[in-house]
Amino acid sequence: MTAVGPVSFPVPQPADRPAQGDAATSAREFEALFLSQTVDEMLKTVPAGIMGGGHAEEMWRSFLARAIADEIAGGGNTGIATSVEAAITGYGRREQTGG
């Protein structure tokens, strides 16, 4: 059996990373996407055909899910974006200090 050495991956340097202000934007986008997928799954439990059925209903349902998710995320009450932003910022600080 042949021993395999450690694999190294290039780690972007702080200059290569997006500005810290982008953490808030990324966190809000993540929250909206997560909520959109969650709402979409919830809408799938609504009996098929209640809105007419077919391909148009499926497409409309995804738009409805995104609109509901955007409203929920816009309220800022879930705390998802806040937690994700704190994690991104904390990771960035740890990388800058070398820890």
N, CA, C and O atoms as a printed pandas DataFrame, in Angstrom:
     atom_number atom_name residue_name chain_id  residue_number  x_coord  y_coord  z_coord
0              1         N          MET        A               1    0.851   -1.170    0.000
1              2        CA          MET        A               1    0.000    0.000    0.000
2              3         C          MET        A               1    0.900    1.238    0.000
3              4         O          MET        A               1    1.862    1.312    0.765
4              5         N          THR        A               2    0.591    2.181   -0.839
5              6        CA          THR        A               2    1.393    3.380   -0.970
6              7         C          THR        A               2    0.824    4.486   -0.112
7              8         O          THR        A               2   -0.378    4.751   -0.139
8              9         N          ALA        A               3    1.691    5.132    0.650
9             10        CA          ALA        A               3    1.245    6.252    1.487
10            11         C          ALA        A               3    1.010    7.471    0.609
11            12         O          ALA        A               3    1.784    7.755   -0.305
12            13         N          VAL        A               4   -0.043    8.168    0.893
13            14        CA          VAL        A               4   -0.384    9.369    0.147
14            15         C          VAL        A               4   -0.133   10.563    1.050
15            16         O          VAL        A               4   -0.600   10.605    2.189
16            17         N          GLY        A               5    0.603   11.527    0.537
17            18        CA          GLY        A               5    0.905   12.722    1.313
18            19         C          GLY        A               5   -0.287   13.666    1.363
19            20         O          GLY        A               5   -1.288   13.459    0.678
20            21         N          PRO        A               6   -0.167   14.690    2.172
21            22        CA          PRO        A               6   -1.266   15.654    2.281
22            23         C          PRO        A               6   -1.480   16.386    0.957
23            24         O          PRO        A               6   -0.539   16.651    0.208
24            25         N          VAL        A               7   -2.706   16.693    0.704
25            26        CA          VAL        A               7   -3.073   17.415   -0.502
26            27         C          VAL        A               7   -3.226   18.888   -0.135
27            28         O          VAL        A               7   -3.898   19.236    0.836
28            29         N          SER        A               8   -2.602   19.729   -0.914
29            30        CA          SER        A               8   -2.725   21.153   -0.606
30            31         C          SER        A               8   -3.602   21.826   -1.654
31            32         O          SER        A               8   -3.529   21.515   -2.843
32            33         N          PHE        A               9   -4.420   22.741   -1.194
33            34        CA          PHE        A               9   -5.287   23.500   -2.060
34            35         C          PHE        A               9   -4.911   24.969   -1.934
35            36         O          PHE        A               9   -4.598   25.438   -0.840
36            37         N          PRO        A              10   -4.941   25.690   -3.036
37            38        CA          PRO        A              10   -4.619   27.111   -2.937
38            39         C          PRO        A              10   -5.696   27.848   -2.140
39            40         O          PRO        A              10   -6.888   27.716   -2.416
40            41         N          VAL        A              11   -5.267   28.609   -1.169
41            42        CA          VAL        A              11   -6.187   29.394   -0.350
42            43         C          VAL        A              11   -6.095   30.841   -0.809
43            44         O          VAL        A              11   -5.007   31.417   -0.813
44            45         N          PRO        A              12   -7.220   31.439   -1.198
45            46        CA          PRO        A              12   -7.173   32.827   -1.648
46            47         C          PRO        A              12   -6.663   33.739   -0.541
47            48         O          PRO        A              12   -7.033   33.586    0.623
48            49         N          GLN        A              13   -5.836   34.661   -0.903
49            50        CA          GLN        A              13   -5.327   35.634    0.053
50            51         C          GLN        A              13   -6.378   36.718    0.254
51            52         O          GLN        A              13   -7.240   36.904   -0.605
52            53         N          PRO        A              14   -6.324   37.439    1.377
53            54        CA          PRO        A              14   -7.334   38.459    1.648
54            55         C          PRO        A              14   -7.532   39.442    0.499
55            56         O          PRO        A              14   -8.653   39.906    0.288
56            57         N          ALA        A              15   -6.495   39.770   -0.240
57            58        CA          ALA        A              15   -6.639   40.709   -1.357
58            59         C          ALA        A              15   -7.485   40.110   -2.477
59            60         O          ALA        A              15   -8.097   40.840   -3.256
60            61         N          ASP        A              16   -7.517   38.773   -2.557
61            62        CA          ASP        A              16   -8.279   38.093   -3.604
62            63         C          ASP        A              16   -9.751   37.921   -3.239
63            64         O          ASP        A              16  -10.568   37.576   -4.094
64            65         N          ARG        A              17  -10.088   38.159   -1.987
65            66        CA          ARG        A              17  -11.450   37.933   -1.512
66            67         C          ARG        A              17  -12.299   39.188   -1.676
67            68         O          ARG        A              17  -11.774   40.298   -1.768
68            69         N          PRO        A              18  -13.619   38.999   -1.712
69            70        CA          PRO        A              18  -14.498   40.166   -1.816
70            71         C          PRO        A              18  -14.379   41.058   -0.585
71            72         O          PRO        A              18  -13.955   40.612    0.481
72            73         N          ALA        A              19  -14.750   42.296   -0.742
73            74        CA          ALA        A              19  -14.711   43.249    0.376
74            75         C          ALA        A              19  -15.642   42.771    1.479
75            76         O          ALA        A              19  -16.609   42.057    1.213
76            77         N          GLN        A              20  -15.354   43.165    2.725
77            78        CA          GLN        A              20  -16.120   42.712    3.873
78            79         C          GLN        A              20  -17.587   43.136    3.785
79            80         O          GLN        A              20  -18.457   42.438    4.306
80            81         N          GLY        A              21  -17.877   44.264    3.136
81            82        CA          GLY        A              21  -19.248   44.703    2.977
82            83         C          GLY        A              21  -20.079   43.716    2.182
83            84         O          GLY        A              21  -21.305   43.705    2.284
84            85         N          ASP        A              22  -19.415   42.886    1.389
85            86        CA          ASP        A              22  -20.116   41.885    0.609
86            87         C          ASP        A              22  -20.647   40.748    1.475
87            88         O          ASP        A              22  -21.492   39.974    1.027
88            89         N          ALA        A              23  -20.160   40.641    2.711
89            90        CA          ALA        A              23  -20.644   39.589    3.606
90            91         C          ALA        A              23  -22.128   39.779    3.883
91            92         O          ALA        A              23  -22.885   38.809    3.897
92            93         N          ALA        A              24  -22.548   41.014    4.102
93            94        CA          ALA        A              24  -23.961   41.295    4.373
94            95         C          ALA        A              24  -24.811   40.970    3.152
95            96         O          ALA        A              24  -25.890   40.390    3.276
96            97         N          THR        A              25  -24.327   41.343    1.979
97            98        CA          THR        A              25  -25.063   41.069    0.740
98            99         C          THR        A              25  -25.169   39.572    0.507
99           100         O          THR        A              25  -26.243   39.065    0.182
100          101         N          SER        A              26  -24.065   38.867    0.671
101          102        CA          SER        A              26  -24.069   37.412    0.487
102          103         C          SER        A              26  -25.004   36.732    1.481
103          104         O          SER        A              26  -25.720   35.793    1.133
104          105         N          ALA        A              27  -24.988   37.212    2.713
105          106        CA          ALA        A              27  -25.843   36.631    3.751
106          107         C          ALA        A              27  -27.317   36.846    3.427
107          108         O          ALA        A              27  -28.123   35.932    3.600
108          109         N          ARG        A              28  -27.681   38.038    2.961
109          110        CA          ARG        A              28  -29.077   38.305    2.595
110          111         C          ARG        A              28  -29.506   37.453    1.403
111          112         O          ARG        A              28  -30.627   36.944    1.373
112          113         N          GLU        A              29  -28.620   37.298    0.425
113          114        CA          GLU        A              29  -28.936   36.464   -0.738
114          115         C          GLU        A              29  -29.105   35.002   -0.339
115          116         O          GLU        A              29  -29.994   34.313   -0.838
116          117         N          PHE        A              30  -28.246   34.536    0.562
117          118        CA          PHE        A              30  -28.364   33.161    1.053
118          119         C          PHE        A              30  -29.691   32.967    1.770
119          120         O          PHE        A              30  -30.383   31.971    1.555
120          121         N          GLU        A              31  -30.041   33.924    2.624
121          122        CA          GLU        A              31  -31.300   33.832    3.366
122          123         C          GLU        A              31  -32.488   33.767    2.409
123          124         O          GLU        A              31  -33.382   32.938    2.584
124          125         N          ALA        A              32  -32.501   34.631    1.403
125          126        CA          ALA        A              32  -33.605   34.646    0.442
126          127         C          ALA        A              32  -33.675   33.326   -0.330
127          128         O          ALA        A              32  -34.765   32.799   -0.552
128          129         N          LEU        A              33  -32.532   32.792   -0.737
129          130        CA          LEU        A              33  -32.513   31.528   -1.466
130          131         C          LEU        A              33  -32.986   30.379   -0.581
131          132         O          LEU        A              33  -33.788   29.549   -1.010
132          133         N          PHE        A              34  -32.493   30.334    0.640
133          134        CA          PHE        A              34  -32.891   29.283    1.577
134          135         C          PHE        A              34  -34.393   29.339    1.834
135          136         O          PHE        A              34  -35.076   28.315    1.794
136          137         N          LEU        A              35  -34.898   30.532    2.094
137          138        CA          LEU        A              35  -36.331   30.677    2.354
138          139         C          LEU        A              35  -37.158   30.339    1.116
139          140         O          LEU        A              35  -38.240   29.764    1.230
140          141         N          SER        A              36  -36.654   30.692   -0.062
141          142        CA          SER        A              36  -37.356   30.389   -1.304
142          143         C          SER        A              36  -37.509   28.876   -1.474
143          144         O          SER        A              36  -38.582   28.393   -1.839
144          145         N          GLN        A              37  -36.457   28.148   -1.213
145          146        CA          GLN        A              37  -36.522   26.689   -1.334
146          147         C          GLN        A              37  -37.451   26.098   -0.275
147          148         O          GLN        A              37  -38.186   25.149   -0.547
148          149         N          THR        A              38  -37.415   26.662    0.923
149          150        CA          THR        A              38  -38.281   26.180    1.998
150          151         C          THR        A              38  -39.747   26.425    1.666
151          152         O          THR        A              38  -40.580   25.530    1.810
152          153         N          VAL        A              39  -40.060   27.639    1.221
153          154        CA          VAL        A              39  -41.442   27.972    0.862
154          155         C          VAL        A              39  -41.898   27.119   -0.324
155          156         O          VAL        A              39  -43.042   26.666   -0.355
156          157         N          ASP        A              40  -41.020   26.898   -1.292
157          158        CA          ASP        A              40  -41.371   26.074   -2.441
158          159         C          ASP        A              40  -41.751   24.665   -1.995
159          160         O          ASP        A              40  -42.723   24.095   -2.493
160          161         N          GLU        A              41  -40.990   24.105   -1.061
161          162        CA          GLU        A              41  -41.314   22.771   -0.539
162          163         C          GLU        A              41  -42.655   22.791    0.186
163          164         O          GLU        A              41  -43.434   21.844    0.080
164          165         N          MET        A              42  -42.924   23.855    0.914
165          166        CA          MET        A              42  -44.212   23.968    1.607
166          167         C          MET        A              42  -45.361   24.053    0.603
167          168         O          MET        A              42  -46.408   23.438    0.804
168          169         N          LEU        A              43  -45.168   24.812   -0.474
169          170        CA          LEU        A              43  -46.216   24.955   -1.479
170          171         C          LEU        A              43  -46.487   23.646   -2.214
171          172         O          LEU        A              43  -47.583   23.447   -2.738
172          173         N          LYS        A              44  -45.506   22.761   -2.257
173          174        CA          LYS        A              44  -45.708   21.468   -2.907
174          175         C          LYS        A              44  -46.721   20.612   -2.157
175          176         O          LYS        A              44  -47.265   19.662   -2.718
176          177         N          THR        A              45  -46.979   20.940   -0.893
177          178        CA          THR        A              45  -47.959   20.185   -0.118
178          179         C          THR        A              45  -49.385   20.622   -0.434
179          180         O          THR        A              45  -50.341   19.950   -0.046
180          181         N          VAL        A              46  -49.532   21.746   -1.136
181          182        CA          VAL        A              46  -50.861   22.192   -1.559
182          183         C          VAL        A              46  -51.320   21.249   -2.669
183          184         O          VAL        A              46  -50.554   20.967   -3.590
184          185         N          PRO        A              47  -52.547   20.764   -2.594
185          186        CA          PRO        A              47  -53.012   19.819   -3.621
186          187         C          PRO        A              47  -52.826   20.355   -5.039
187          188         O          PRO        A              47  -53.117   21.518   -5.317
188          189         N          ALA        A              48  -52.340   19.496   -5.929
189          190        CA          ALA        A              48  -52.131   19.883   -7.324
190          191         C          ALA        A              48  -53.471   20.233   -7.962
191          192         O          ALA        A              48  -54.499   19.619   -7.676
192          193         N          GLY        A              49  -53.430   21.213   -8.812
193          194        CA          GLY        A              49  -54.636   21.596   -9.519
194          195         C          GLY        A              49  -55.438   22.680   -8.838
195          196         O          GLY        A              49  -56.394   23.199   -9.415
196          197         N          ILE        A              50  -55.066   23.029   -7.621
197          198        CA          ILE        A              50  -55.822   24.074   -6.928
198          199         C          ILE        A              50  -55.692   25.416   -7.645
199          200         O          ILE        A              50  -56.544   26.294   -7.514
200          201         N          MET        A              51  -54.595   25.554   -8.414
201          202        CA          MET        A              51  -54.379   26.788   -9.167
202          203         C          MET        A              51  -54.495   26.538  -10.670
203          204         O          MET        A              51  -53.990   27.332  -11.465
204          205         N          GLY        A              52  -55.130   25.483  -11.059
205          206        CA          GLY        A              52  -55.329   25.220  -12.479
206          207         C          GLY        A              52  -54.538   24.039  -13.005
207          208         O          GLY        A              52  -54.919   23.446  -14.015
208          209         N          GLY        A              53  -53.444   23.682  -12.342
209          210        CA          GLY        A              53  -52.642   22.534  -12.744
210          211         C          GLY        A              53  -51.737   22.813  -13.927
211          212         O          GLY        A              53  -51.764   23.895  -14.514
212          213         N          GLY        A              54  -50.931   21.813  -14.267
213          214        CA          GLY        A              54  -50.072   21.893  -15.431
214          215         C          GLY        A              54  -48.760   22.613  -15.201
215          216         O          GLY        A              54  -48.391   22.967  -14.081
216          217         N          HIS        A              55  -48.066   22.815  -16.331
217          218        CA          HIS        A              55  -46.741   23.441  -16.302
218          219         C          HIS        A              55  -46.815   24.886  -15.798
219          220         O          HIS        A              55  -45.933   25.342  -15.070
220          221         N          ALA        A              56  -47.858   25.591  -16.185
221          222        CA          ALA        A              56  -47.992   26.987  -15.771
222          223         C          ALA        A              56  -48.104   27.099  -14.246
223          224         O          ALA        A              56  -47.553   28.020  -13.644
224          225         N          GLU        A              57  -48.814   26.165  -13.638
225          226        CA          GLU        A              57  -48.943   26.190  -12.181
226          227         C          GLU        A              57  -47.587   25.983  -11.515
227          228         O          GLU        A              57  -47.254   26.669  -10.549
228          229         N          GLU        A              58  -46.804   25.035  -12.034
229          230        CA          GLU        A              58  -45.484   24.779  -11.464
230          231         C          GLU        A              58  -44.600   26.014  -11.565
231          232         O          GLU        A              58  -43.895   26.357  -10.616
232          233         N          MET        A              59  -44.636   26.679  -12.710
233          234        CA          MET        A              59  -43.825   27.878  -12.899
234          235         C          MET        A              59  -44.316   29.007  -11.979
235          236         O          MET        A              59  -43.519   29.694  -11.339
236          237         N          TRP        A              60  -45.597   29.175  -11.929
237          238        CA          TRP        A              60  -46.149   30.234  -11.092
238          239         C          TRP        A              60  -45.835   29.987   -9.628
239          240         O          TRP        A              60  -45.563   30.922   -8.875
240          241         N          ARG        A              61  -45.873   28.717   -9.228
241          242        CA          ARG        A              61  -45.595   28.377   -7.837
242          243         C          ARG        A              61  -44.169   28.781   -7.449
243          244         O          ARG        A              61  -43.943   29.246   -6.331
244          245         N          SER        A              62  -43.209   28.609   -8.361
245          246        CA          SER        A              62  -41.828   29.001   -8.043
246          247         C          SER        A              62  -41.710   30.516   -7.907
247          248         O          SER        A              62  -40.972   31.009   -7.054
248          249         N          PHE        A              63  -42.431   31.252   -8.742
249          250        CA          PHE        A              63  -42.426   32.717   -8.610
250          251         C          PHE        A              63  -43.082   33.144   -7.296
251          252         O          PHE        A              63  -42.601   34.049   -6.614
252          253         N          LEU        A              64  -44.177   32.486   -6.954
253          254        CA          LEU        A              64  -44.863   32.784   -5.701
254          255         C          LEU        A              64  -43.956   32.481   -4.510
255          256         O          LEU        A              64  -43.891   33.260   -3.559
256          257         N          ALA        A              65  -43.257   31.343   -4.565
257          258        CA          ALA        A              65  -42.346   30.975   -3.478
258          259         C          ALA        A              65  -41.261   32.025   -3.310
259          260         O          ALA        A              65  -40.931   32.400   -2.185
260          261         N          ARG        A              66  -40.704   32.502   -4.418
261          262        CA          ARG        A              66  -39.648   33.515   -4.342
262          263         C          ARG        A              66  -40.188   34.824   -3.774
263          264         O          ARG        A              66  -39.519   35.474   -2.970
264          265         N          ALA        A              67  -41.389   35.214   -4.185
265          266        CA          ALA        A              67  -41.980   36.456   -3.685
266          267         C          ALA        A              67  -42.262   36.373   -2.185
267          268         O          ALA        A              67  -41.997   37.324   -1.449
268          269         N          ILE        A              68  -42.793   35.246   -1.735
269          270        CA          ILE        A              68  -43.052   35.072   -0.301
270          271         C          ILE        A              68  -41.737   35.080    0.468
271          272         O          ILE        A              68  -41.634   35.715    1.518
272          273         N          ALA        A              69  -40.726   34.375   -0.052
273          274        CA          ALA        A              69  -39.417   34.322    0.605
274          275         C          ALA        A              69  -38.783   35.707    0.693
275          276         O          ALA        A              69  -38.199   36.054    1.720
276          277         N          ASP        A              70  -38.892   36.502   -0.372
277          278        CA          ASP        A              70  -38.337   37.854   -0.350
278          279         C          ASP        A              70  -39.009   38.712    0.712
279          280         O          ASP        A              70  -38.351   39.510    1.379
280          281         N          GLU        A              71  -40.317   38.550    0.870
281          282        CA          GLU        A              71  -41.037   39.298    1.902
282          283         C          GLU        A              71  -40.597   38.874    3.302
283          284         O          GLU        A              71  -40.397   39.714    4.180
284          285         N          ILE        A              72  -40.449   37.566    3.501
285          286        CA          ILE        A              72  -40.000   37.072    4.812
286          287         C          ILE        A              72  -38.588   37.574    5.097
287          288         O          ILE        A              72  -38.314   38.060    6.194
288          289         N          ALA        A              73  -37.693   37.461    4.121
289          290        CA          ALA        A              73  -36.307   37.903    4.301
290          291         C          ALA        A              73  -36.246   39.409    4.506
291          292         O          ALA        A              73  -35.433   39.893    5.294
292          293         N          GLY        A              74  -37.097   40.156    3.806
293          294        CA          GLY        A              74  -37.112   41.606    3.939
294          295         C          GLY        A              74  -37.515   42.066    5.330
295          296         O          GLY        A              74  -37.138   43.156    5.761
296          297         N          GLY        A              75  -38.281   41.240    6.031
297          298        CA          GLY        A              75  -38.683   41.588    7.390
298          299         C          GLY        A              75  -37.527   41.515    8.379
299          300         O          GLY        A              75  -37.568   42.145    9.436
300          301         N          GLY        A              76  -36.504   40.754    8.039
301          302        CA          GLY        A              76  -35.314   40.653    8.893
302          303         C          GLY        A              76  -35.565   39.987   10.232
303          304         O          GLY        A              76  -34.812   40.206   11.181
304          305         N          ASN        A              77  -36.609   39.180   10.325
305          306        CA          ASN        A              77  -36.961   38.572   11.609
306          307         C          ASN        A              77  -36.499   37.138   11.782
307          308         O          ASN        A              77  -36.624   36.582   12.873
308          309         N          THR        A              78  -35.966   36.523   10.729
309          310        CA          THR        A              78  -35.569   35.120   10.857
310          311         C          THR        A              78  -34.209   34.957   11.525
311          312         O          THR        A              78  -33.966   33.952   12.194
312          313         N          GLY        A              79  -33.333   35.919   11.356
313          314        CA          GLY        A              79  -32.001   35.837   11.936
314          315         C          GLY        A              79  -31.023   35.025   11.109
315          316         O          GLY        A              79  -29.858   34.885   11.482
316          317         N          ILE        A              80  -31.485   34.490    9.990
317          318        CA          ILE        A              80  -30.606   33.664    9.156
318          319         C          ILE        A              80  -29.474   34.515    8.589
319          320         O          ILE        A              80  -28.306   34.143    8.702
320          321         N          ALA        A              81  -29.805   35.643    7.986
321          322        CA          ALA        A              81  -28.782   36.505    7.381
322          323         C          ALA        A              81  -27.797   37.008    8.434
323          324         O          ALA        A              81  -26.595   37.084    8.180
324          325         N          THR        A              82  -28.303   37.345    9.601
325          326        CA          THR        A              82  -27.433   37.832   10.681
326          327         C          THR        A              82  -26.426   36.759   11.087
327          328         O          THR        A              82  -25.242   37.049   11.264
328          329         N          SER        A              83  -26.893   35.529   11.233
329          330        CA          SER        A              83  -26.008   34.430   11.619
330          331         C          SER        A              83  -24.988   34.122   10.533
331          332         O          SER        A              83  -23.813   33.900   10.823
332          333         N          VAL        A              84  -25.439   34.108    9.283
333          334        CA          VAL        A              84  -24.526   33.815    8.175
334          335         C          VAL        A              84  -23.490   34.928    8.038
335          336         O          VAL        A              84  -22.309   34.653    7.829
336          337         N          GLU        A              85  -23.924   36.179    8.156
337          338        CA          GLU        A              85  -22.977   37.293    8.072
338          339         C          GLU        A              85  -21.938   37.218    9.187
339          340         O          GLU        A              85  -20.755   37.459    8.944
340          341         N          ALA        A              86  -22.365   36.888   10.403
341          342        CA          ALA        A              86  -21.422   36.764   11.527
342          343         C          ALA        A              86  -20.410   35.647   11.255
343          344         O          ALA        A              86  -19.228   35.789   11.567
344          345         N          ALA        A              87  -20.873   34.548   10.679
345          346        CA          ALA        A              87  -19.963   33.438   10.370
346          347         C          ALA        A              87  -18.960   33.841    9.296
347          348         O          ALA        A              87  -17.772   33.539    9.407
348          349         N          ILE        A              88  -19.436   34.521    8.259
349          350        CA          ILE        A              88  -18.536   34.962    7.186
350          351         C          ILE        A              88  -17.506   35.940    7.730
351          352         O          ILE        A              88  -16.315   35.827    7.441
352          353         N          THR        A              89  -17.971   36.899    8.518
353          354        CA          THR        A              89  -17.072   37.914    9.084
354          355         C          THR        A              89  -16.065   37.273   10.035
355          356         O          THR        A              89  -14.879   37.603   10.008
356          357         N          GLY        A              90  -16.543   36.354   10.874
357          358        CA          GLY        A              90  -15.646   35.667   11.809
358          359         C          GLY        A              90  -14.589   34.853   11.080
359          360         O          GLY        A              90  -13.427   34.827   11.484
360          361         N          TYR        A              91  -14.994   34.194   10.013
361          362        CA          TYR        A              91  -14.043   33.413    9.236
362          363         C          TYR        A              91  -13.000   34.327    8.621
363          364         O          TYR        A              91  -11.813   33.999    8.605
364          365         N          GLY        A              92  -13.436   35.471    8.115
365          366        CA          GLY        A              92  -12.500   36.435    7.523
366          367         C          GLY        A              92  -11.501   36.957    8.539
367          368         O          GLY        A              92  -10.315   37.092    8.238
368          369         N          ARG        A              93  -11.975   37.251    9.739
369          370        CA          ARG        A              93  -11.078   37.738   10.801
370          371         C          ARG        A              93  -10.070   36.659   11.190
371          372         O          ARG        A              93   -8.890   36.947   11.393
372          373         N          ARG        A              94  -10.534   35.437   11.291
373          374        CA          ARG        A              94   -9.638   34.352   11.663
374          375         C          ARG        A              94   -8.561   34.144   10.609
375          376         O          ARG        A              94   -7.407   33.870   10.937
376          377         N          GLU        A              95   -8.940   34.276    9.347
377          378        CA          GLU        A              95   -7.968   34.139    8.258
378          379         C          GLU        A              95   -6.933   35.261    8.292
379          380         O          GLU        A              95   -5.757   35.037    8.008
380          381         N          GLN        A              96   -7.380   36.480    8.643
381          382        CA          GLN        A              96   -6.467   37.618    8.666
382          383         C          GLN        A              96   -5.457   37.509    9.807
383          384         O          GLN        A              96   -4.314   37.946    9.679
384          385         N          THR        A              97   -5.896   36.915   10.935
385          386        CA          THR        A              97   -4.993   36.787   12.084
386          387         C          THR        A              97   -4.161   35.520   12.015
387          388         O          THR        A              97   -3.272   35.310   12.840
388          389         N          GLY        A              98   -4.447   34.672   11.029
389          390        CA          GLY        A              98   -3.668   33.452   10.870
390          391         C          GLY        A              98   -4.071   32.355   11.815
391          392         O          GLY        A              98   -3.334   31.381   11.971
392          393         N          GLY        A              99   -5.237   32.479   12.466
393          394        CA          GLY        A              99   -5.664   31.480   13.443
394          395         C          GLY        A              99   -6.619   30.576   12.881
395          396         O          GLY        A              99   -7.087   29.667   13.567
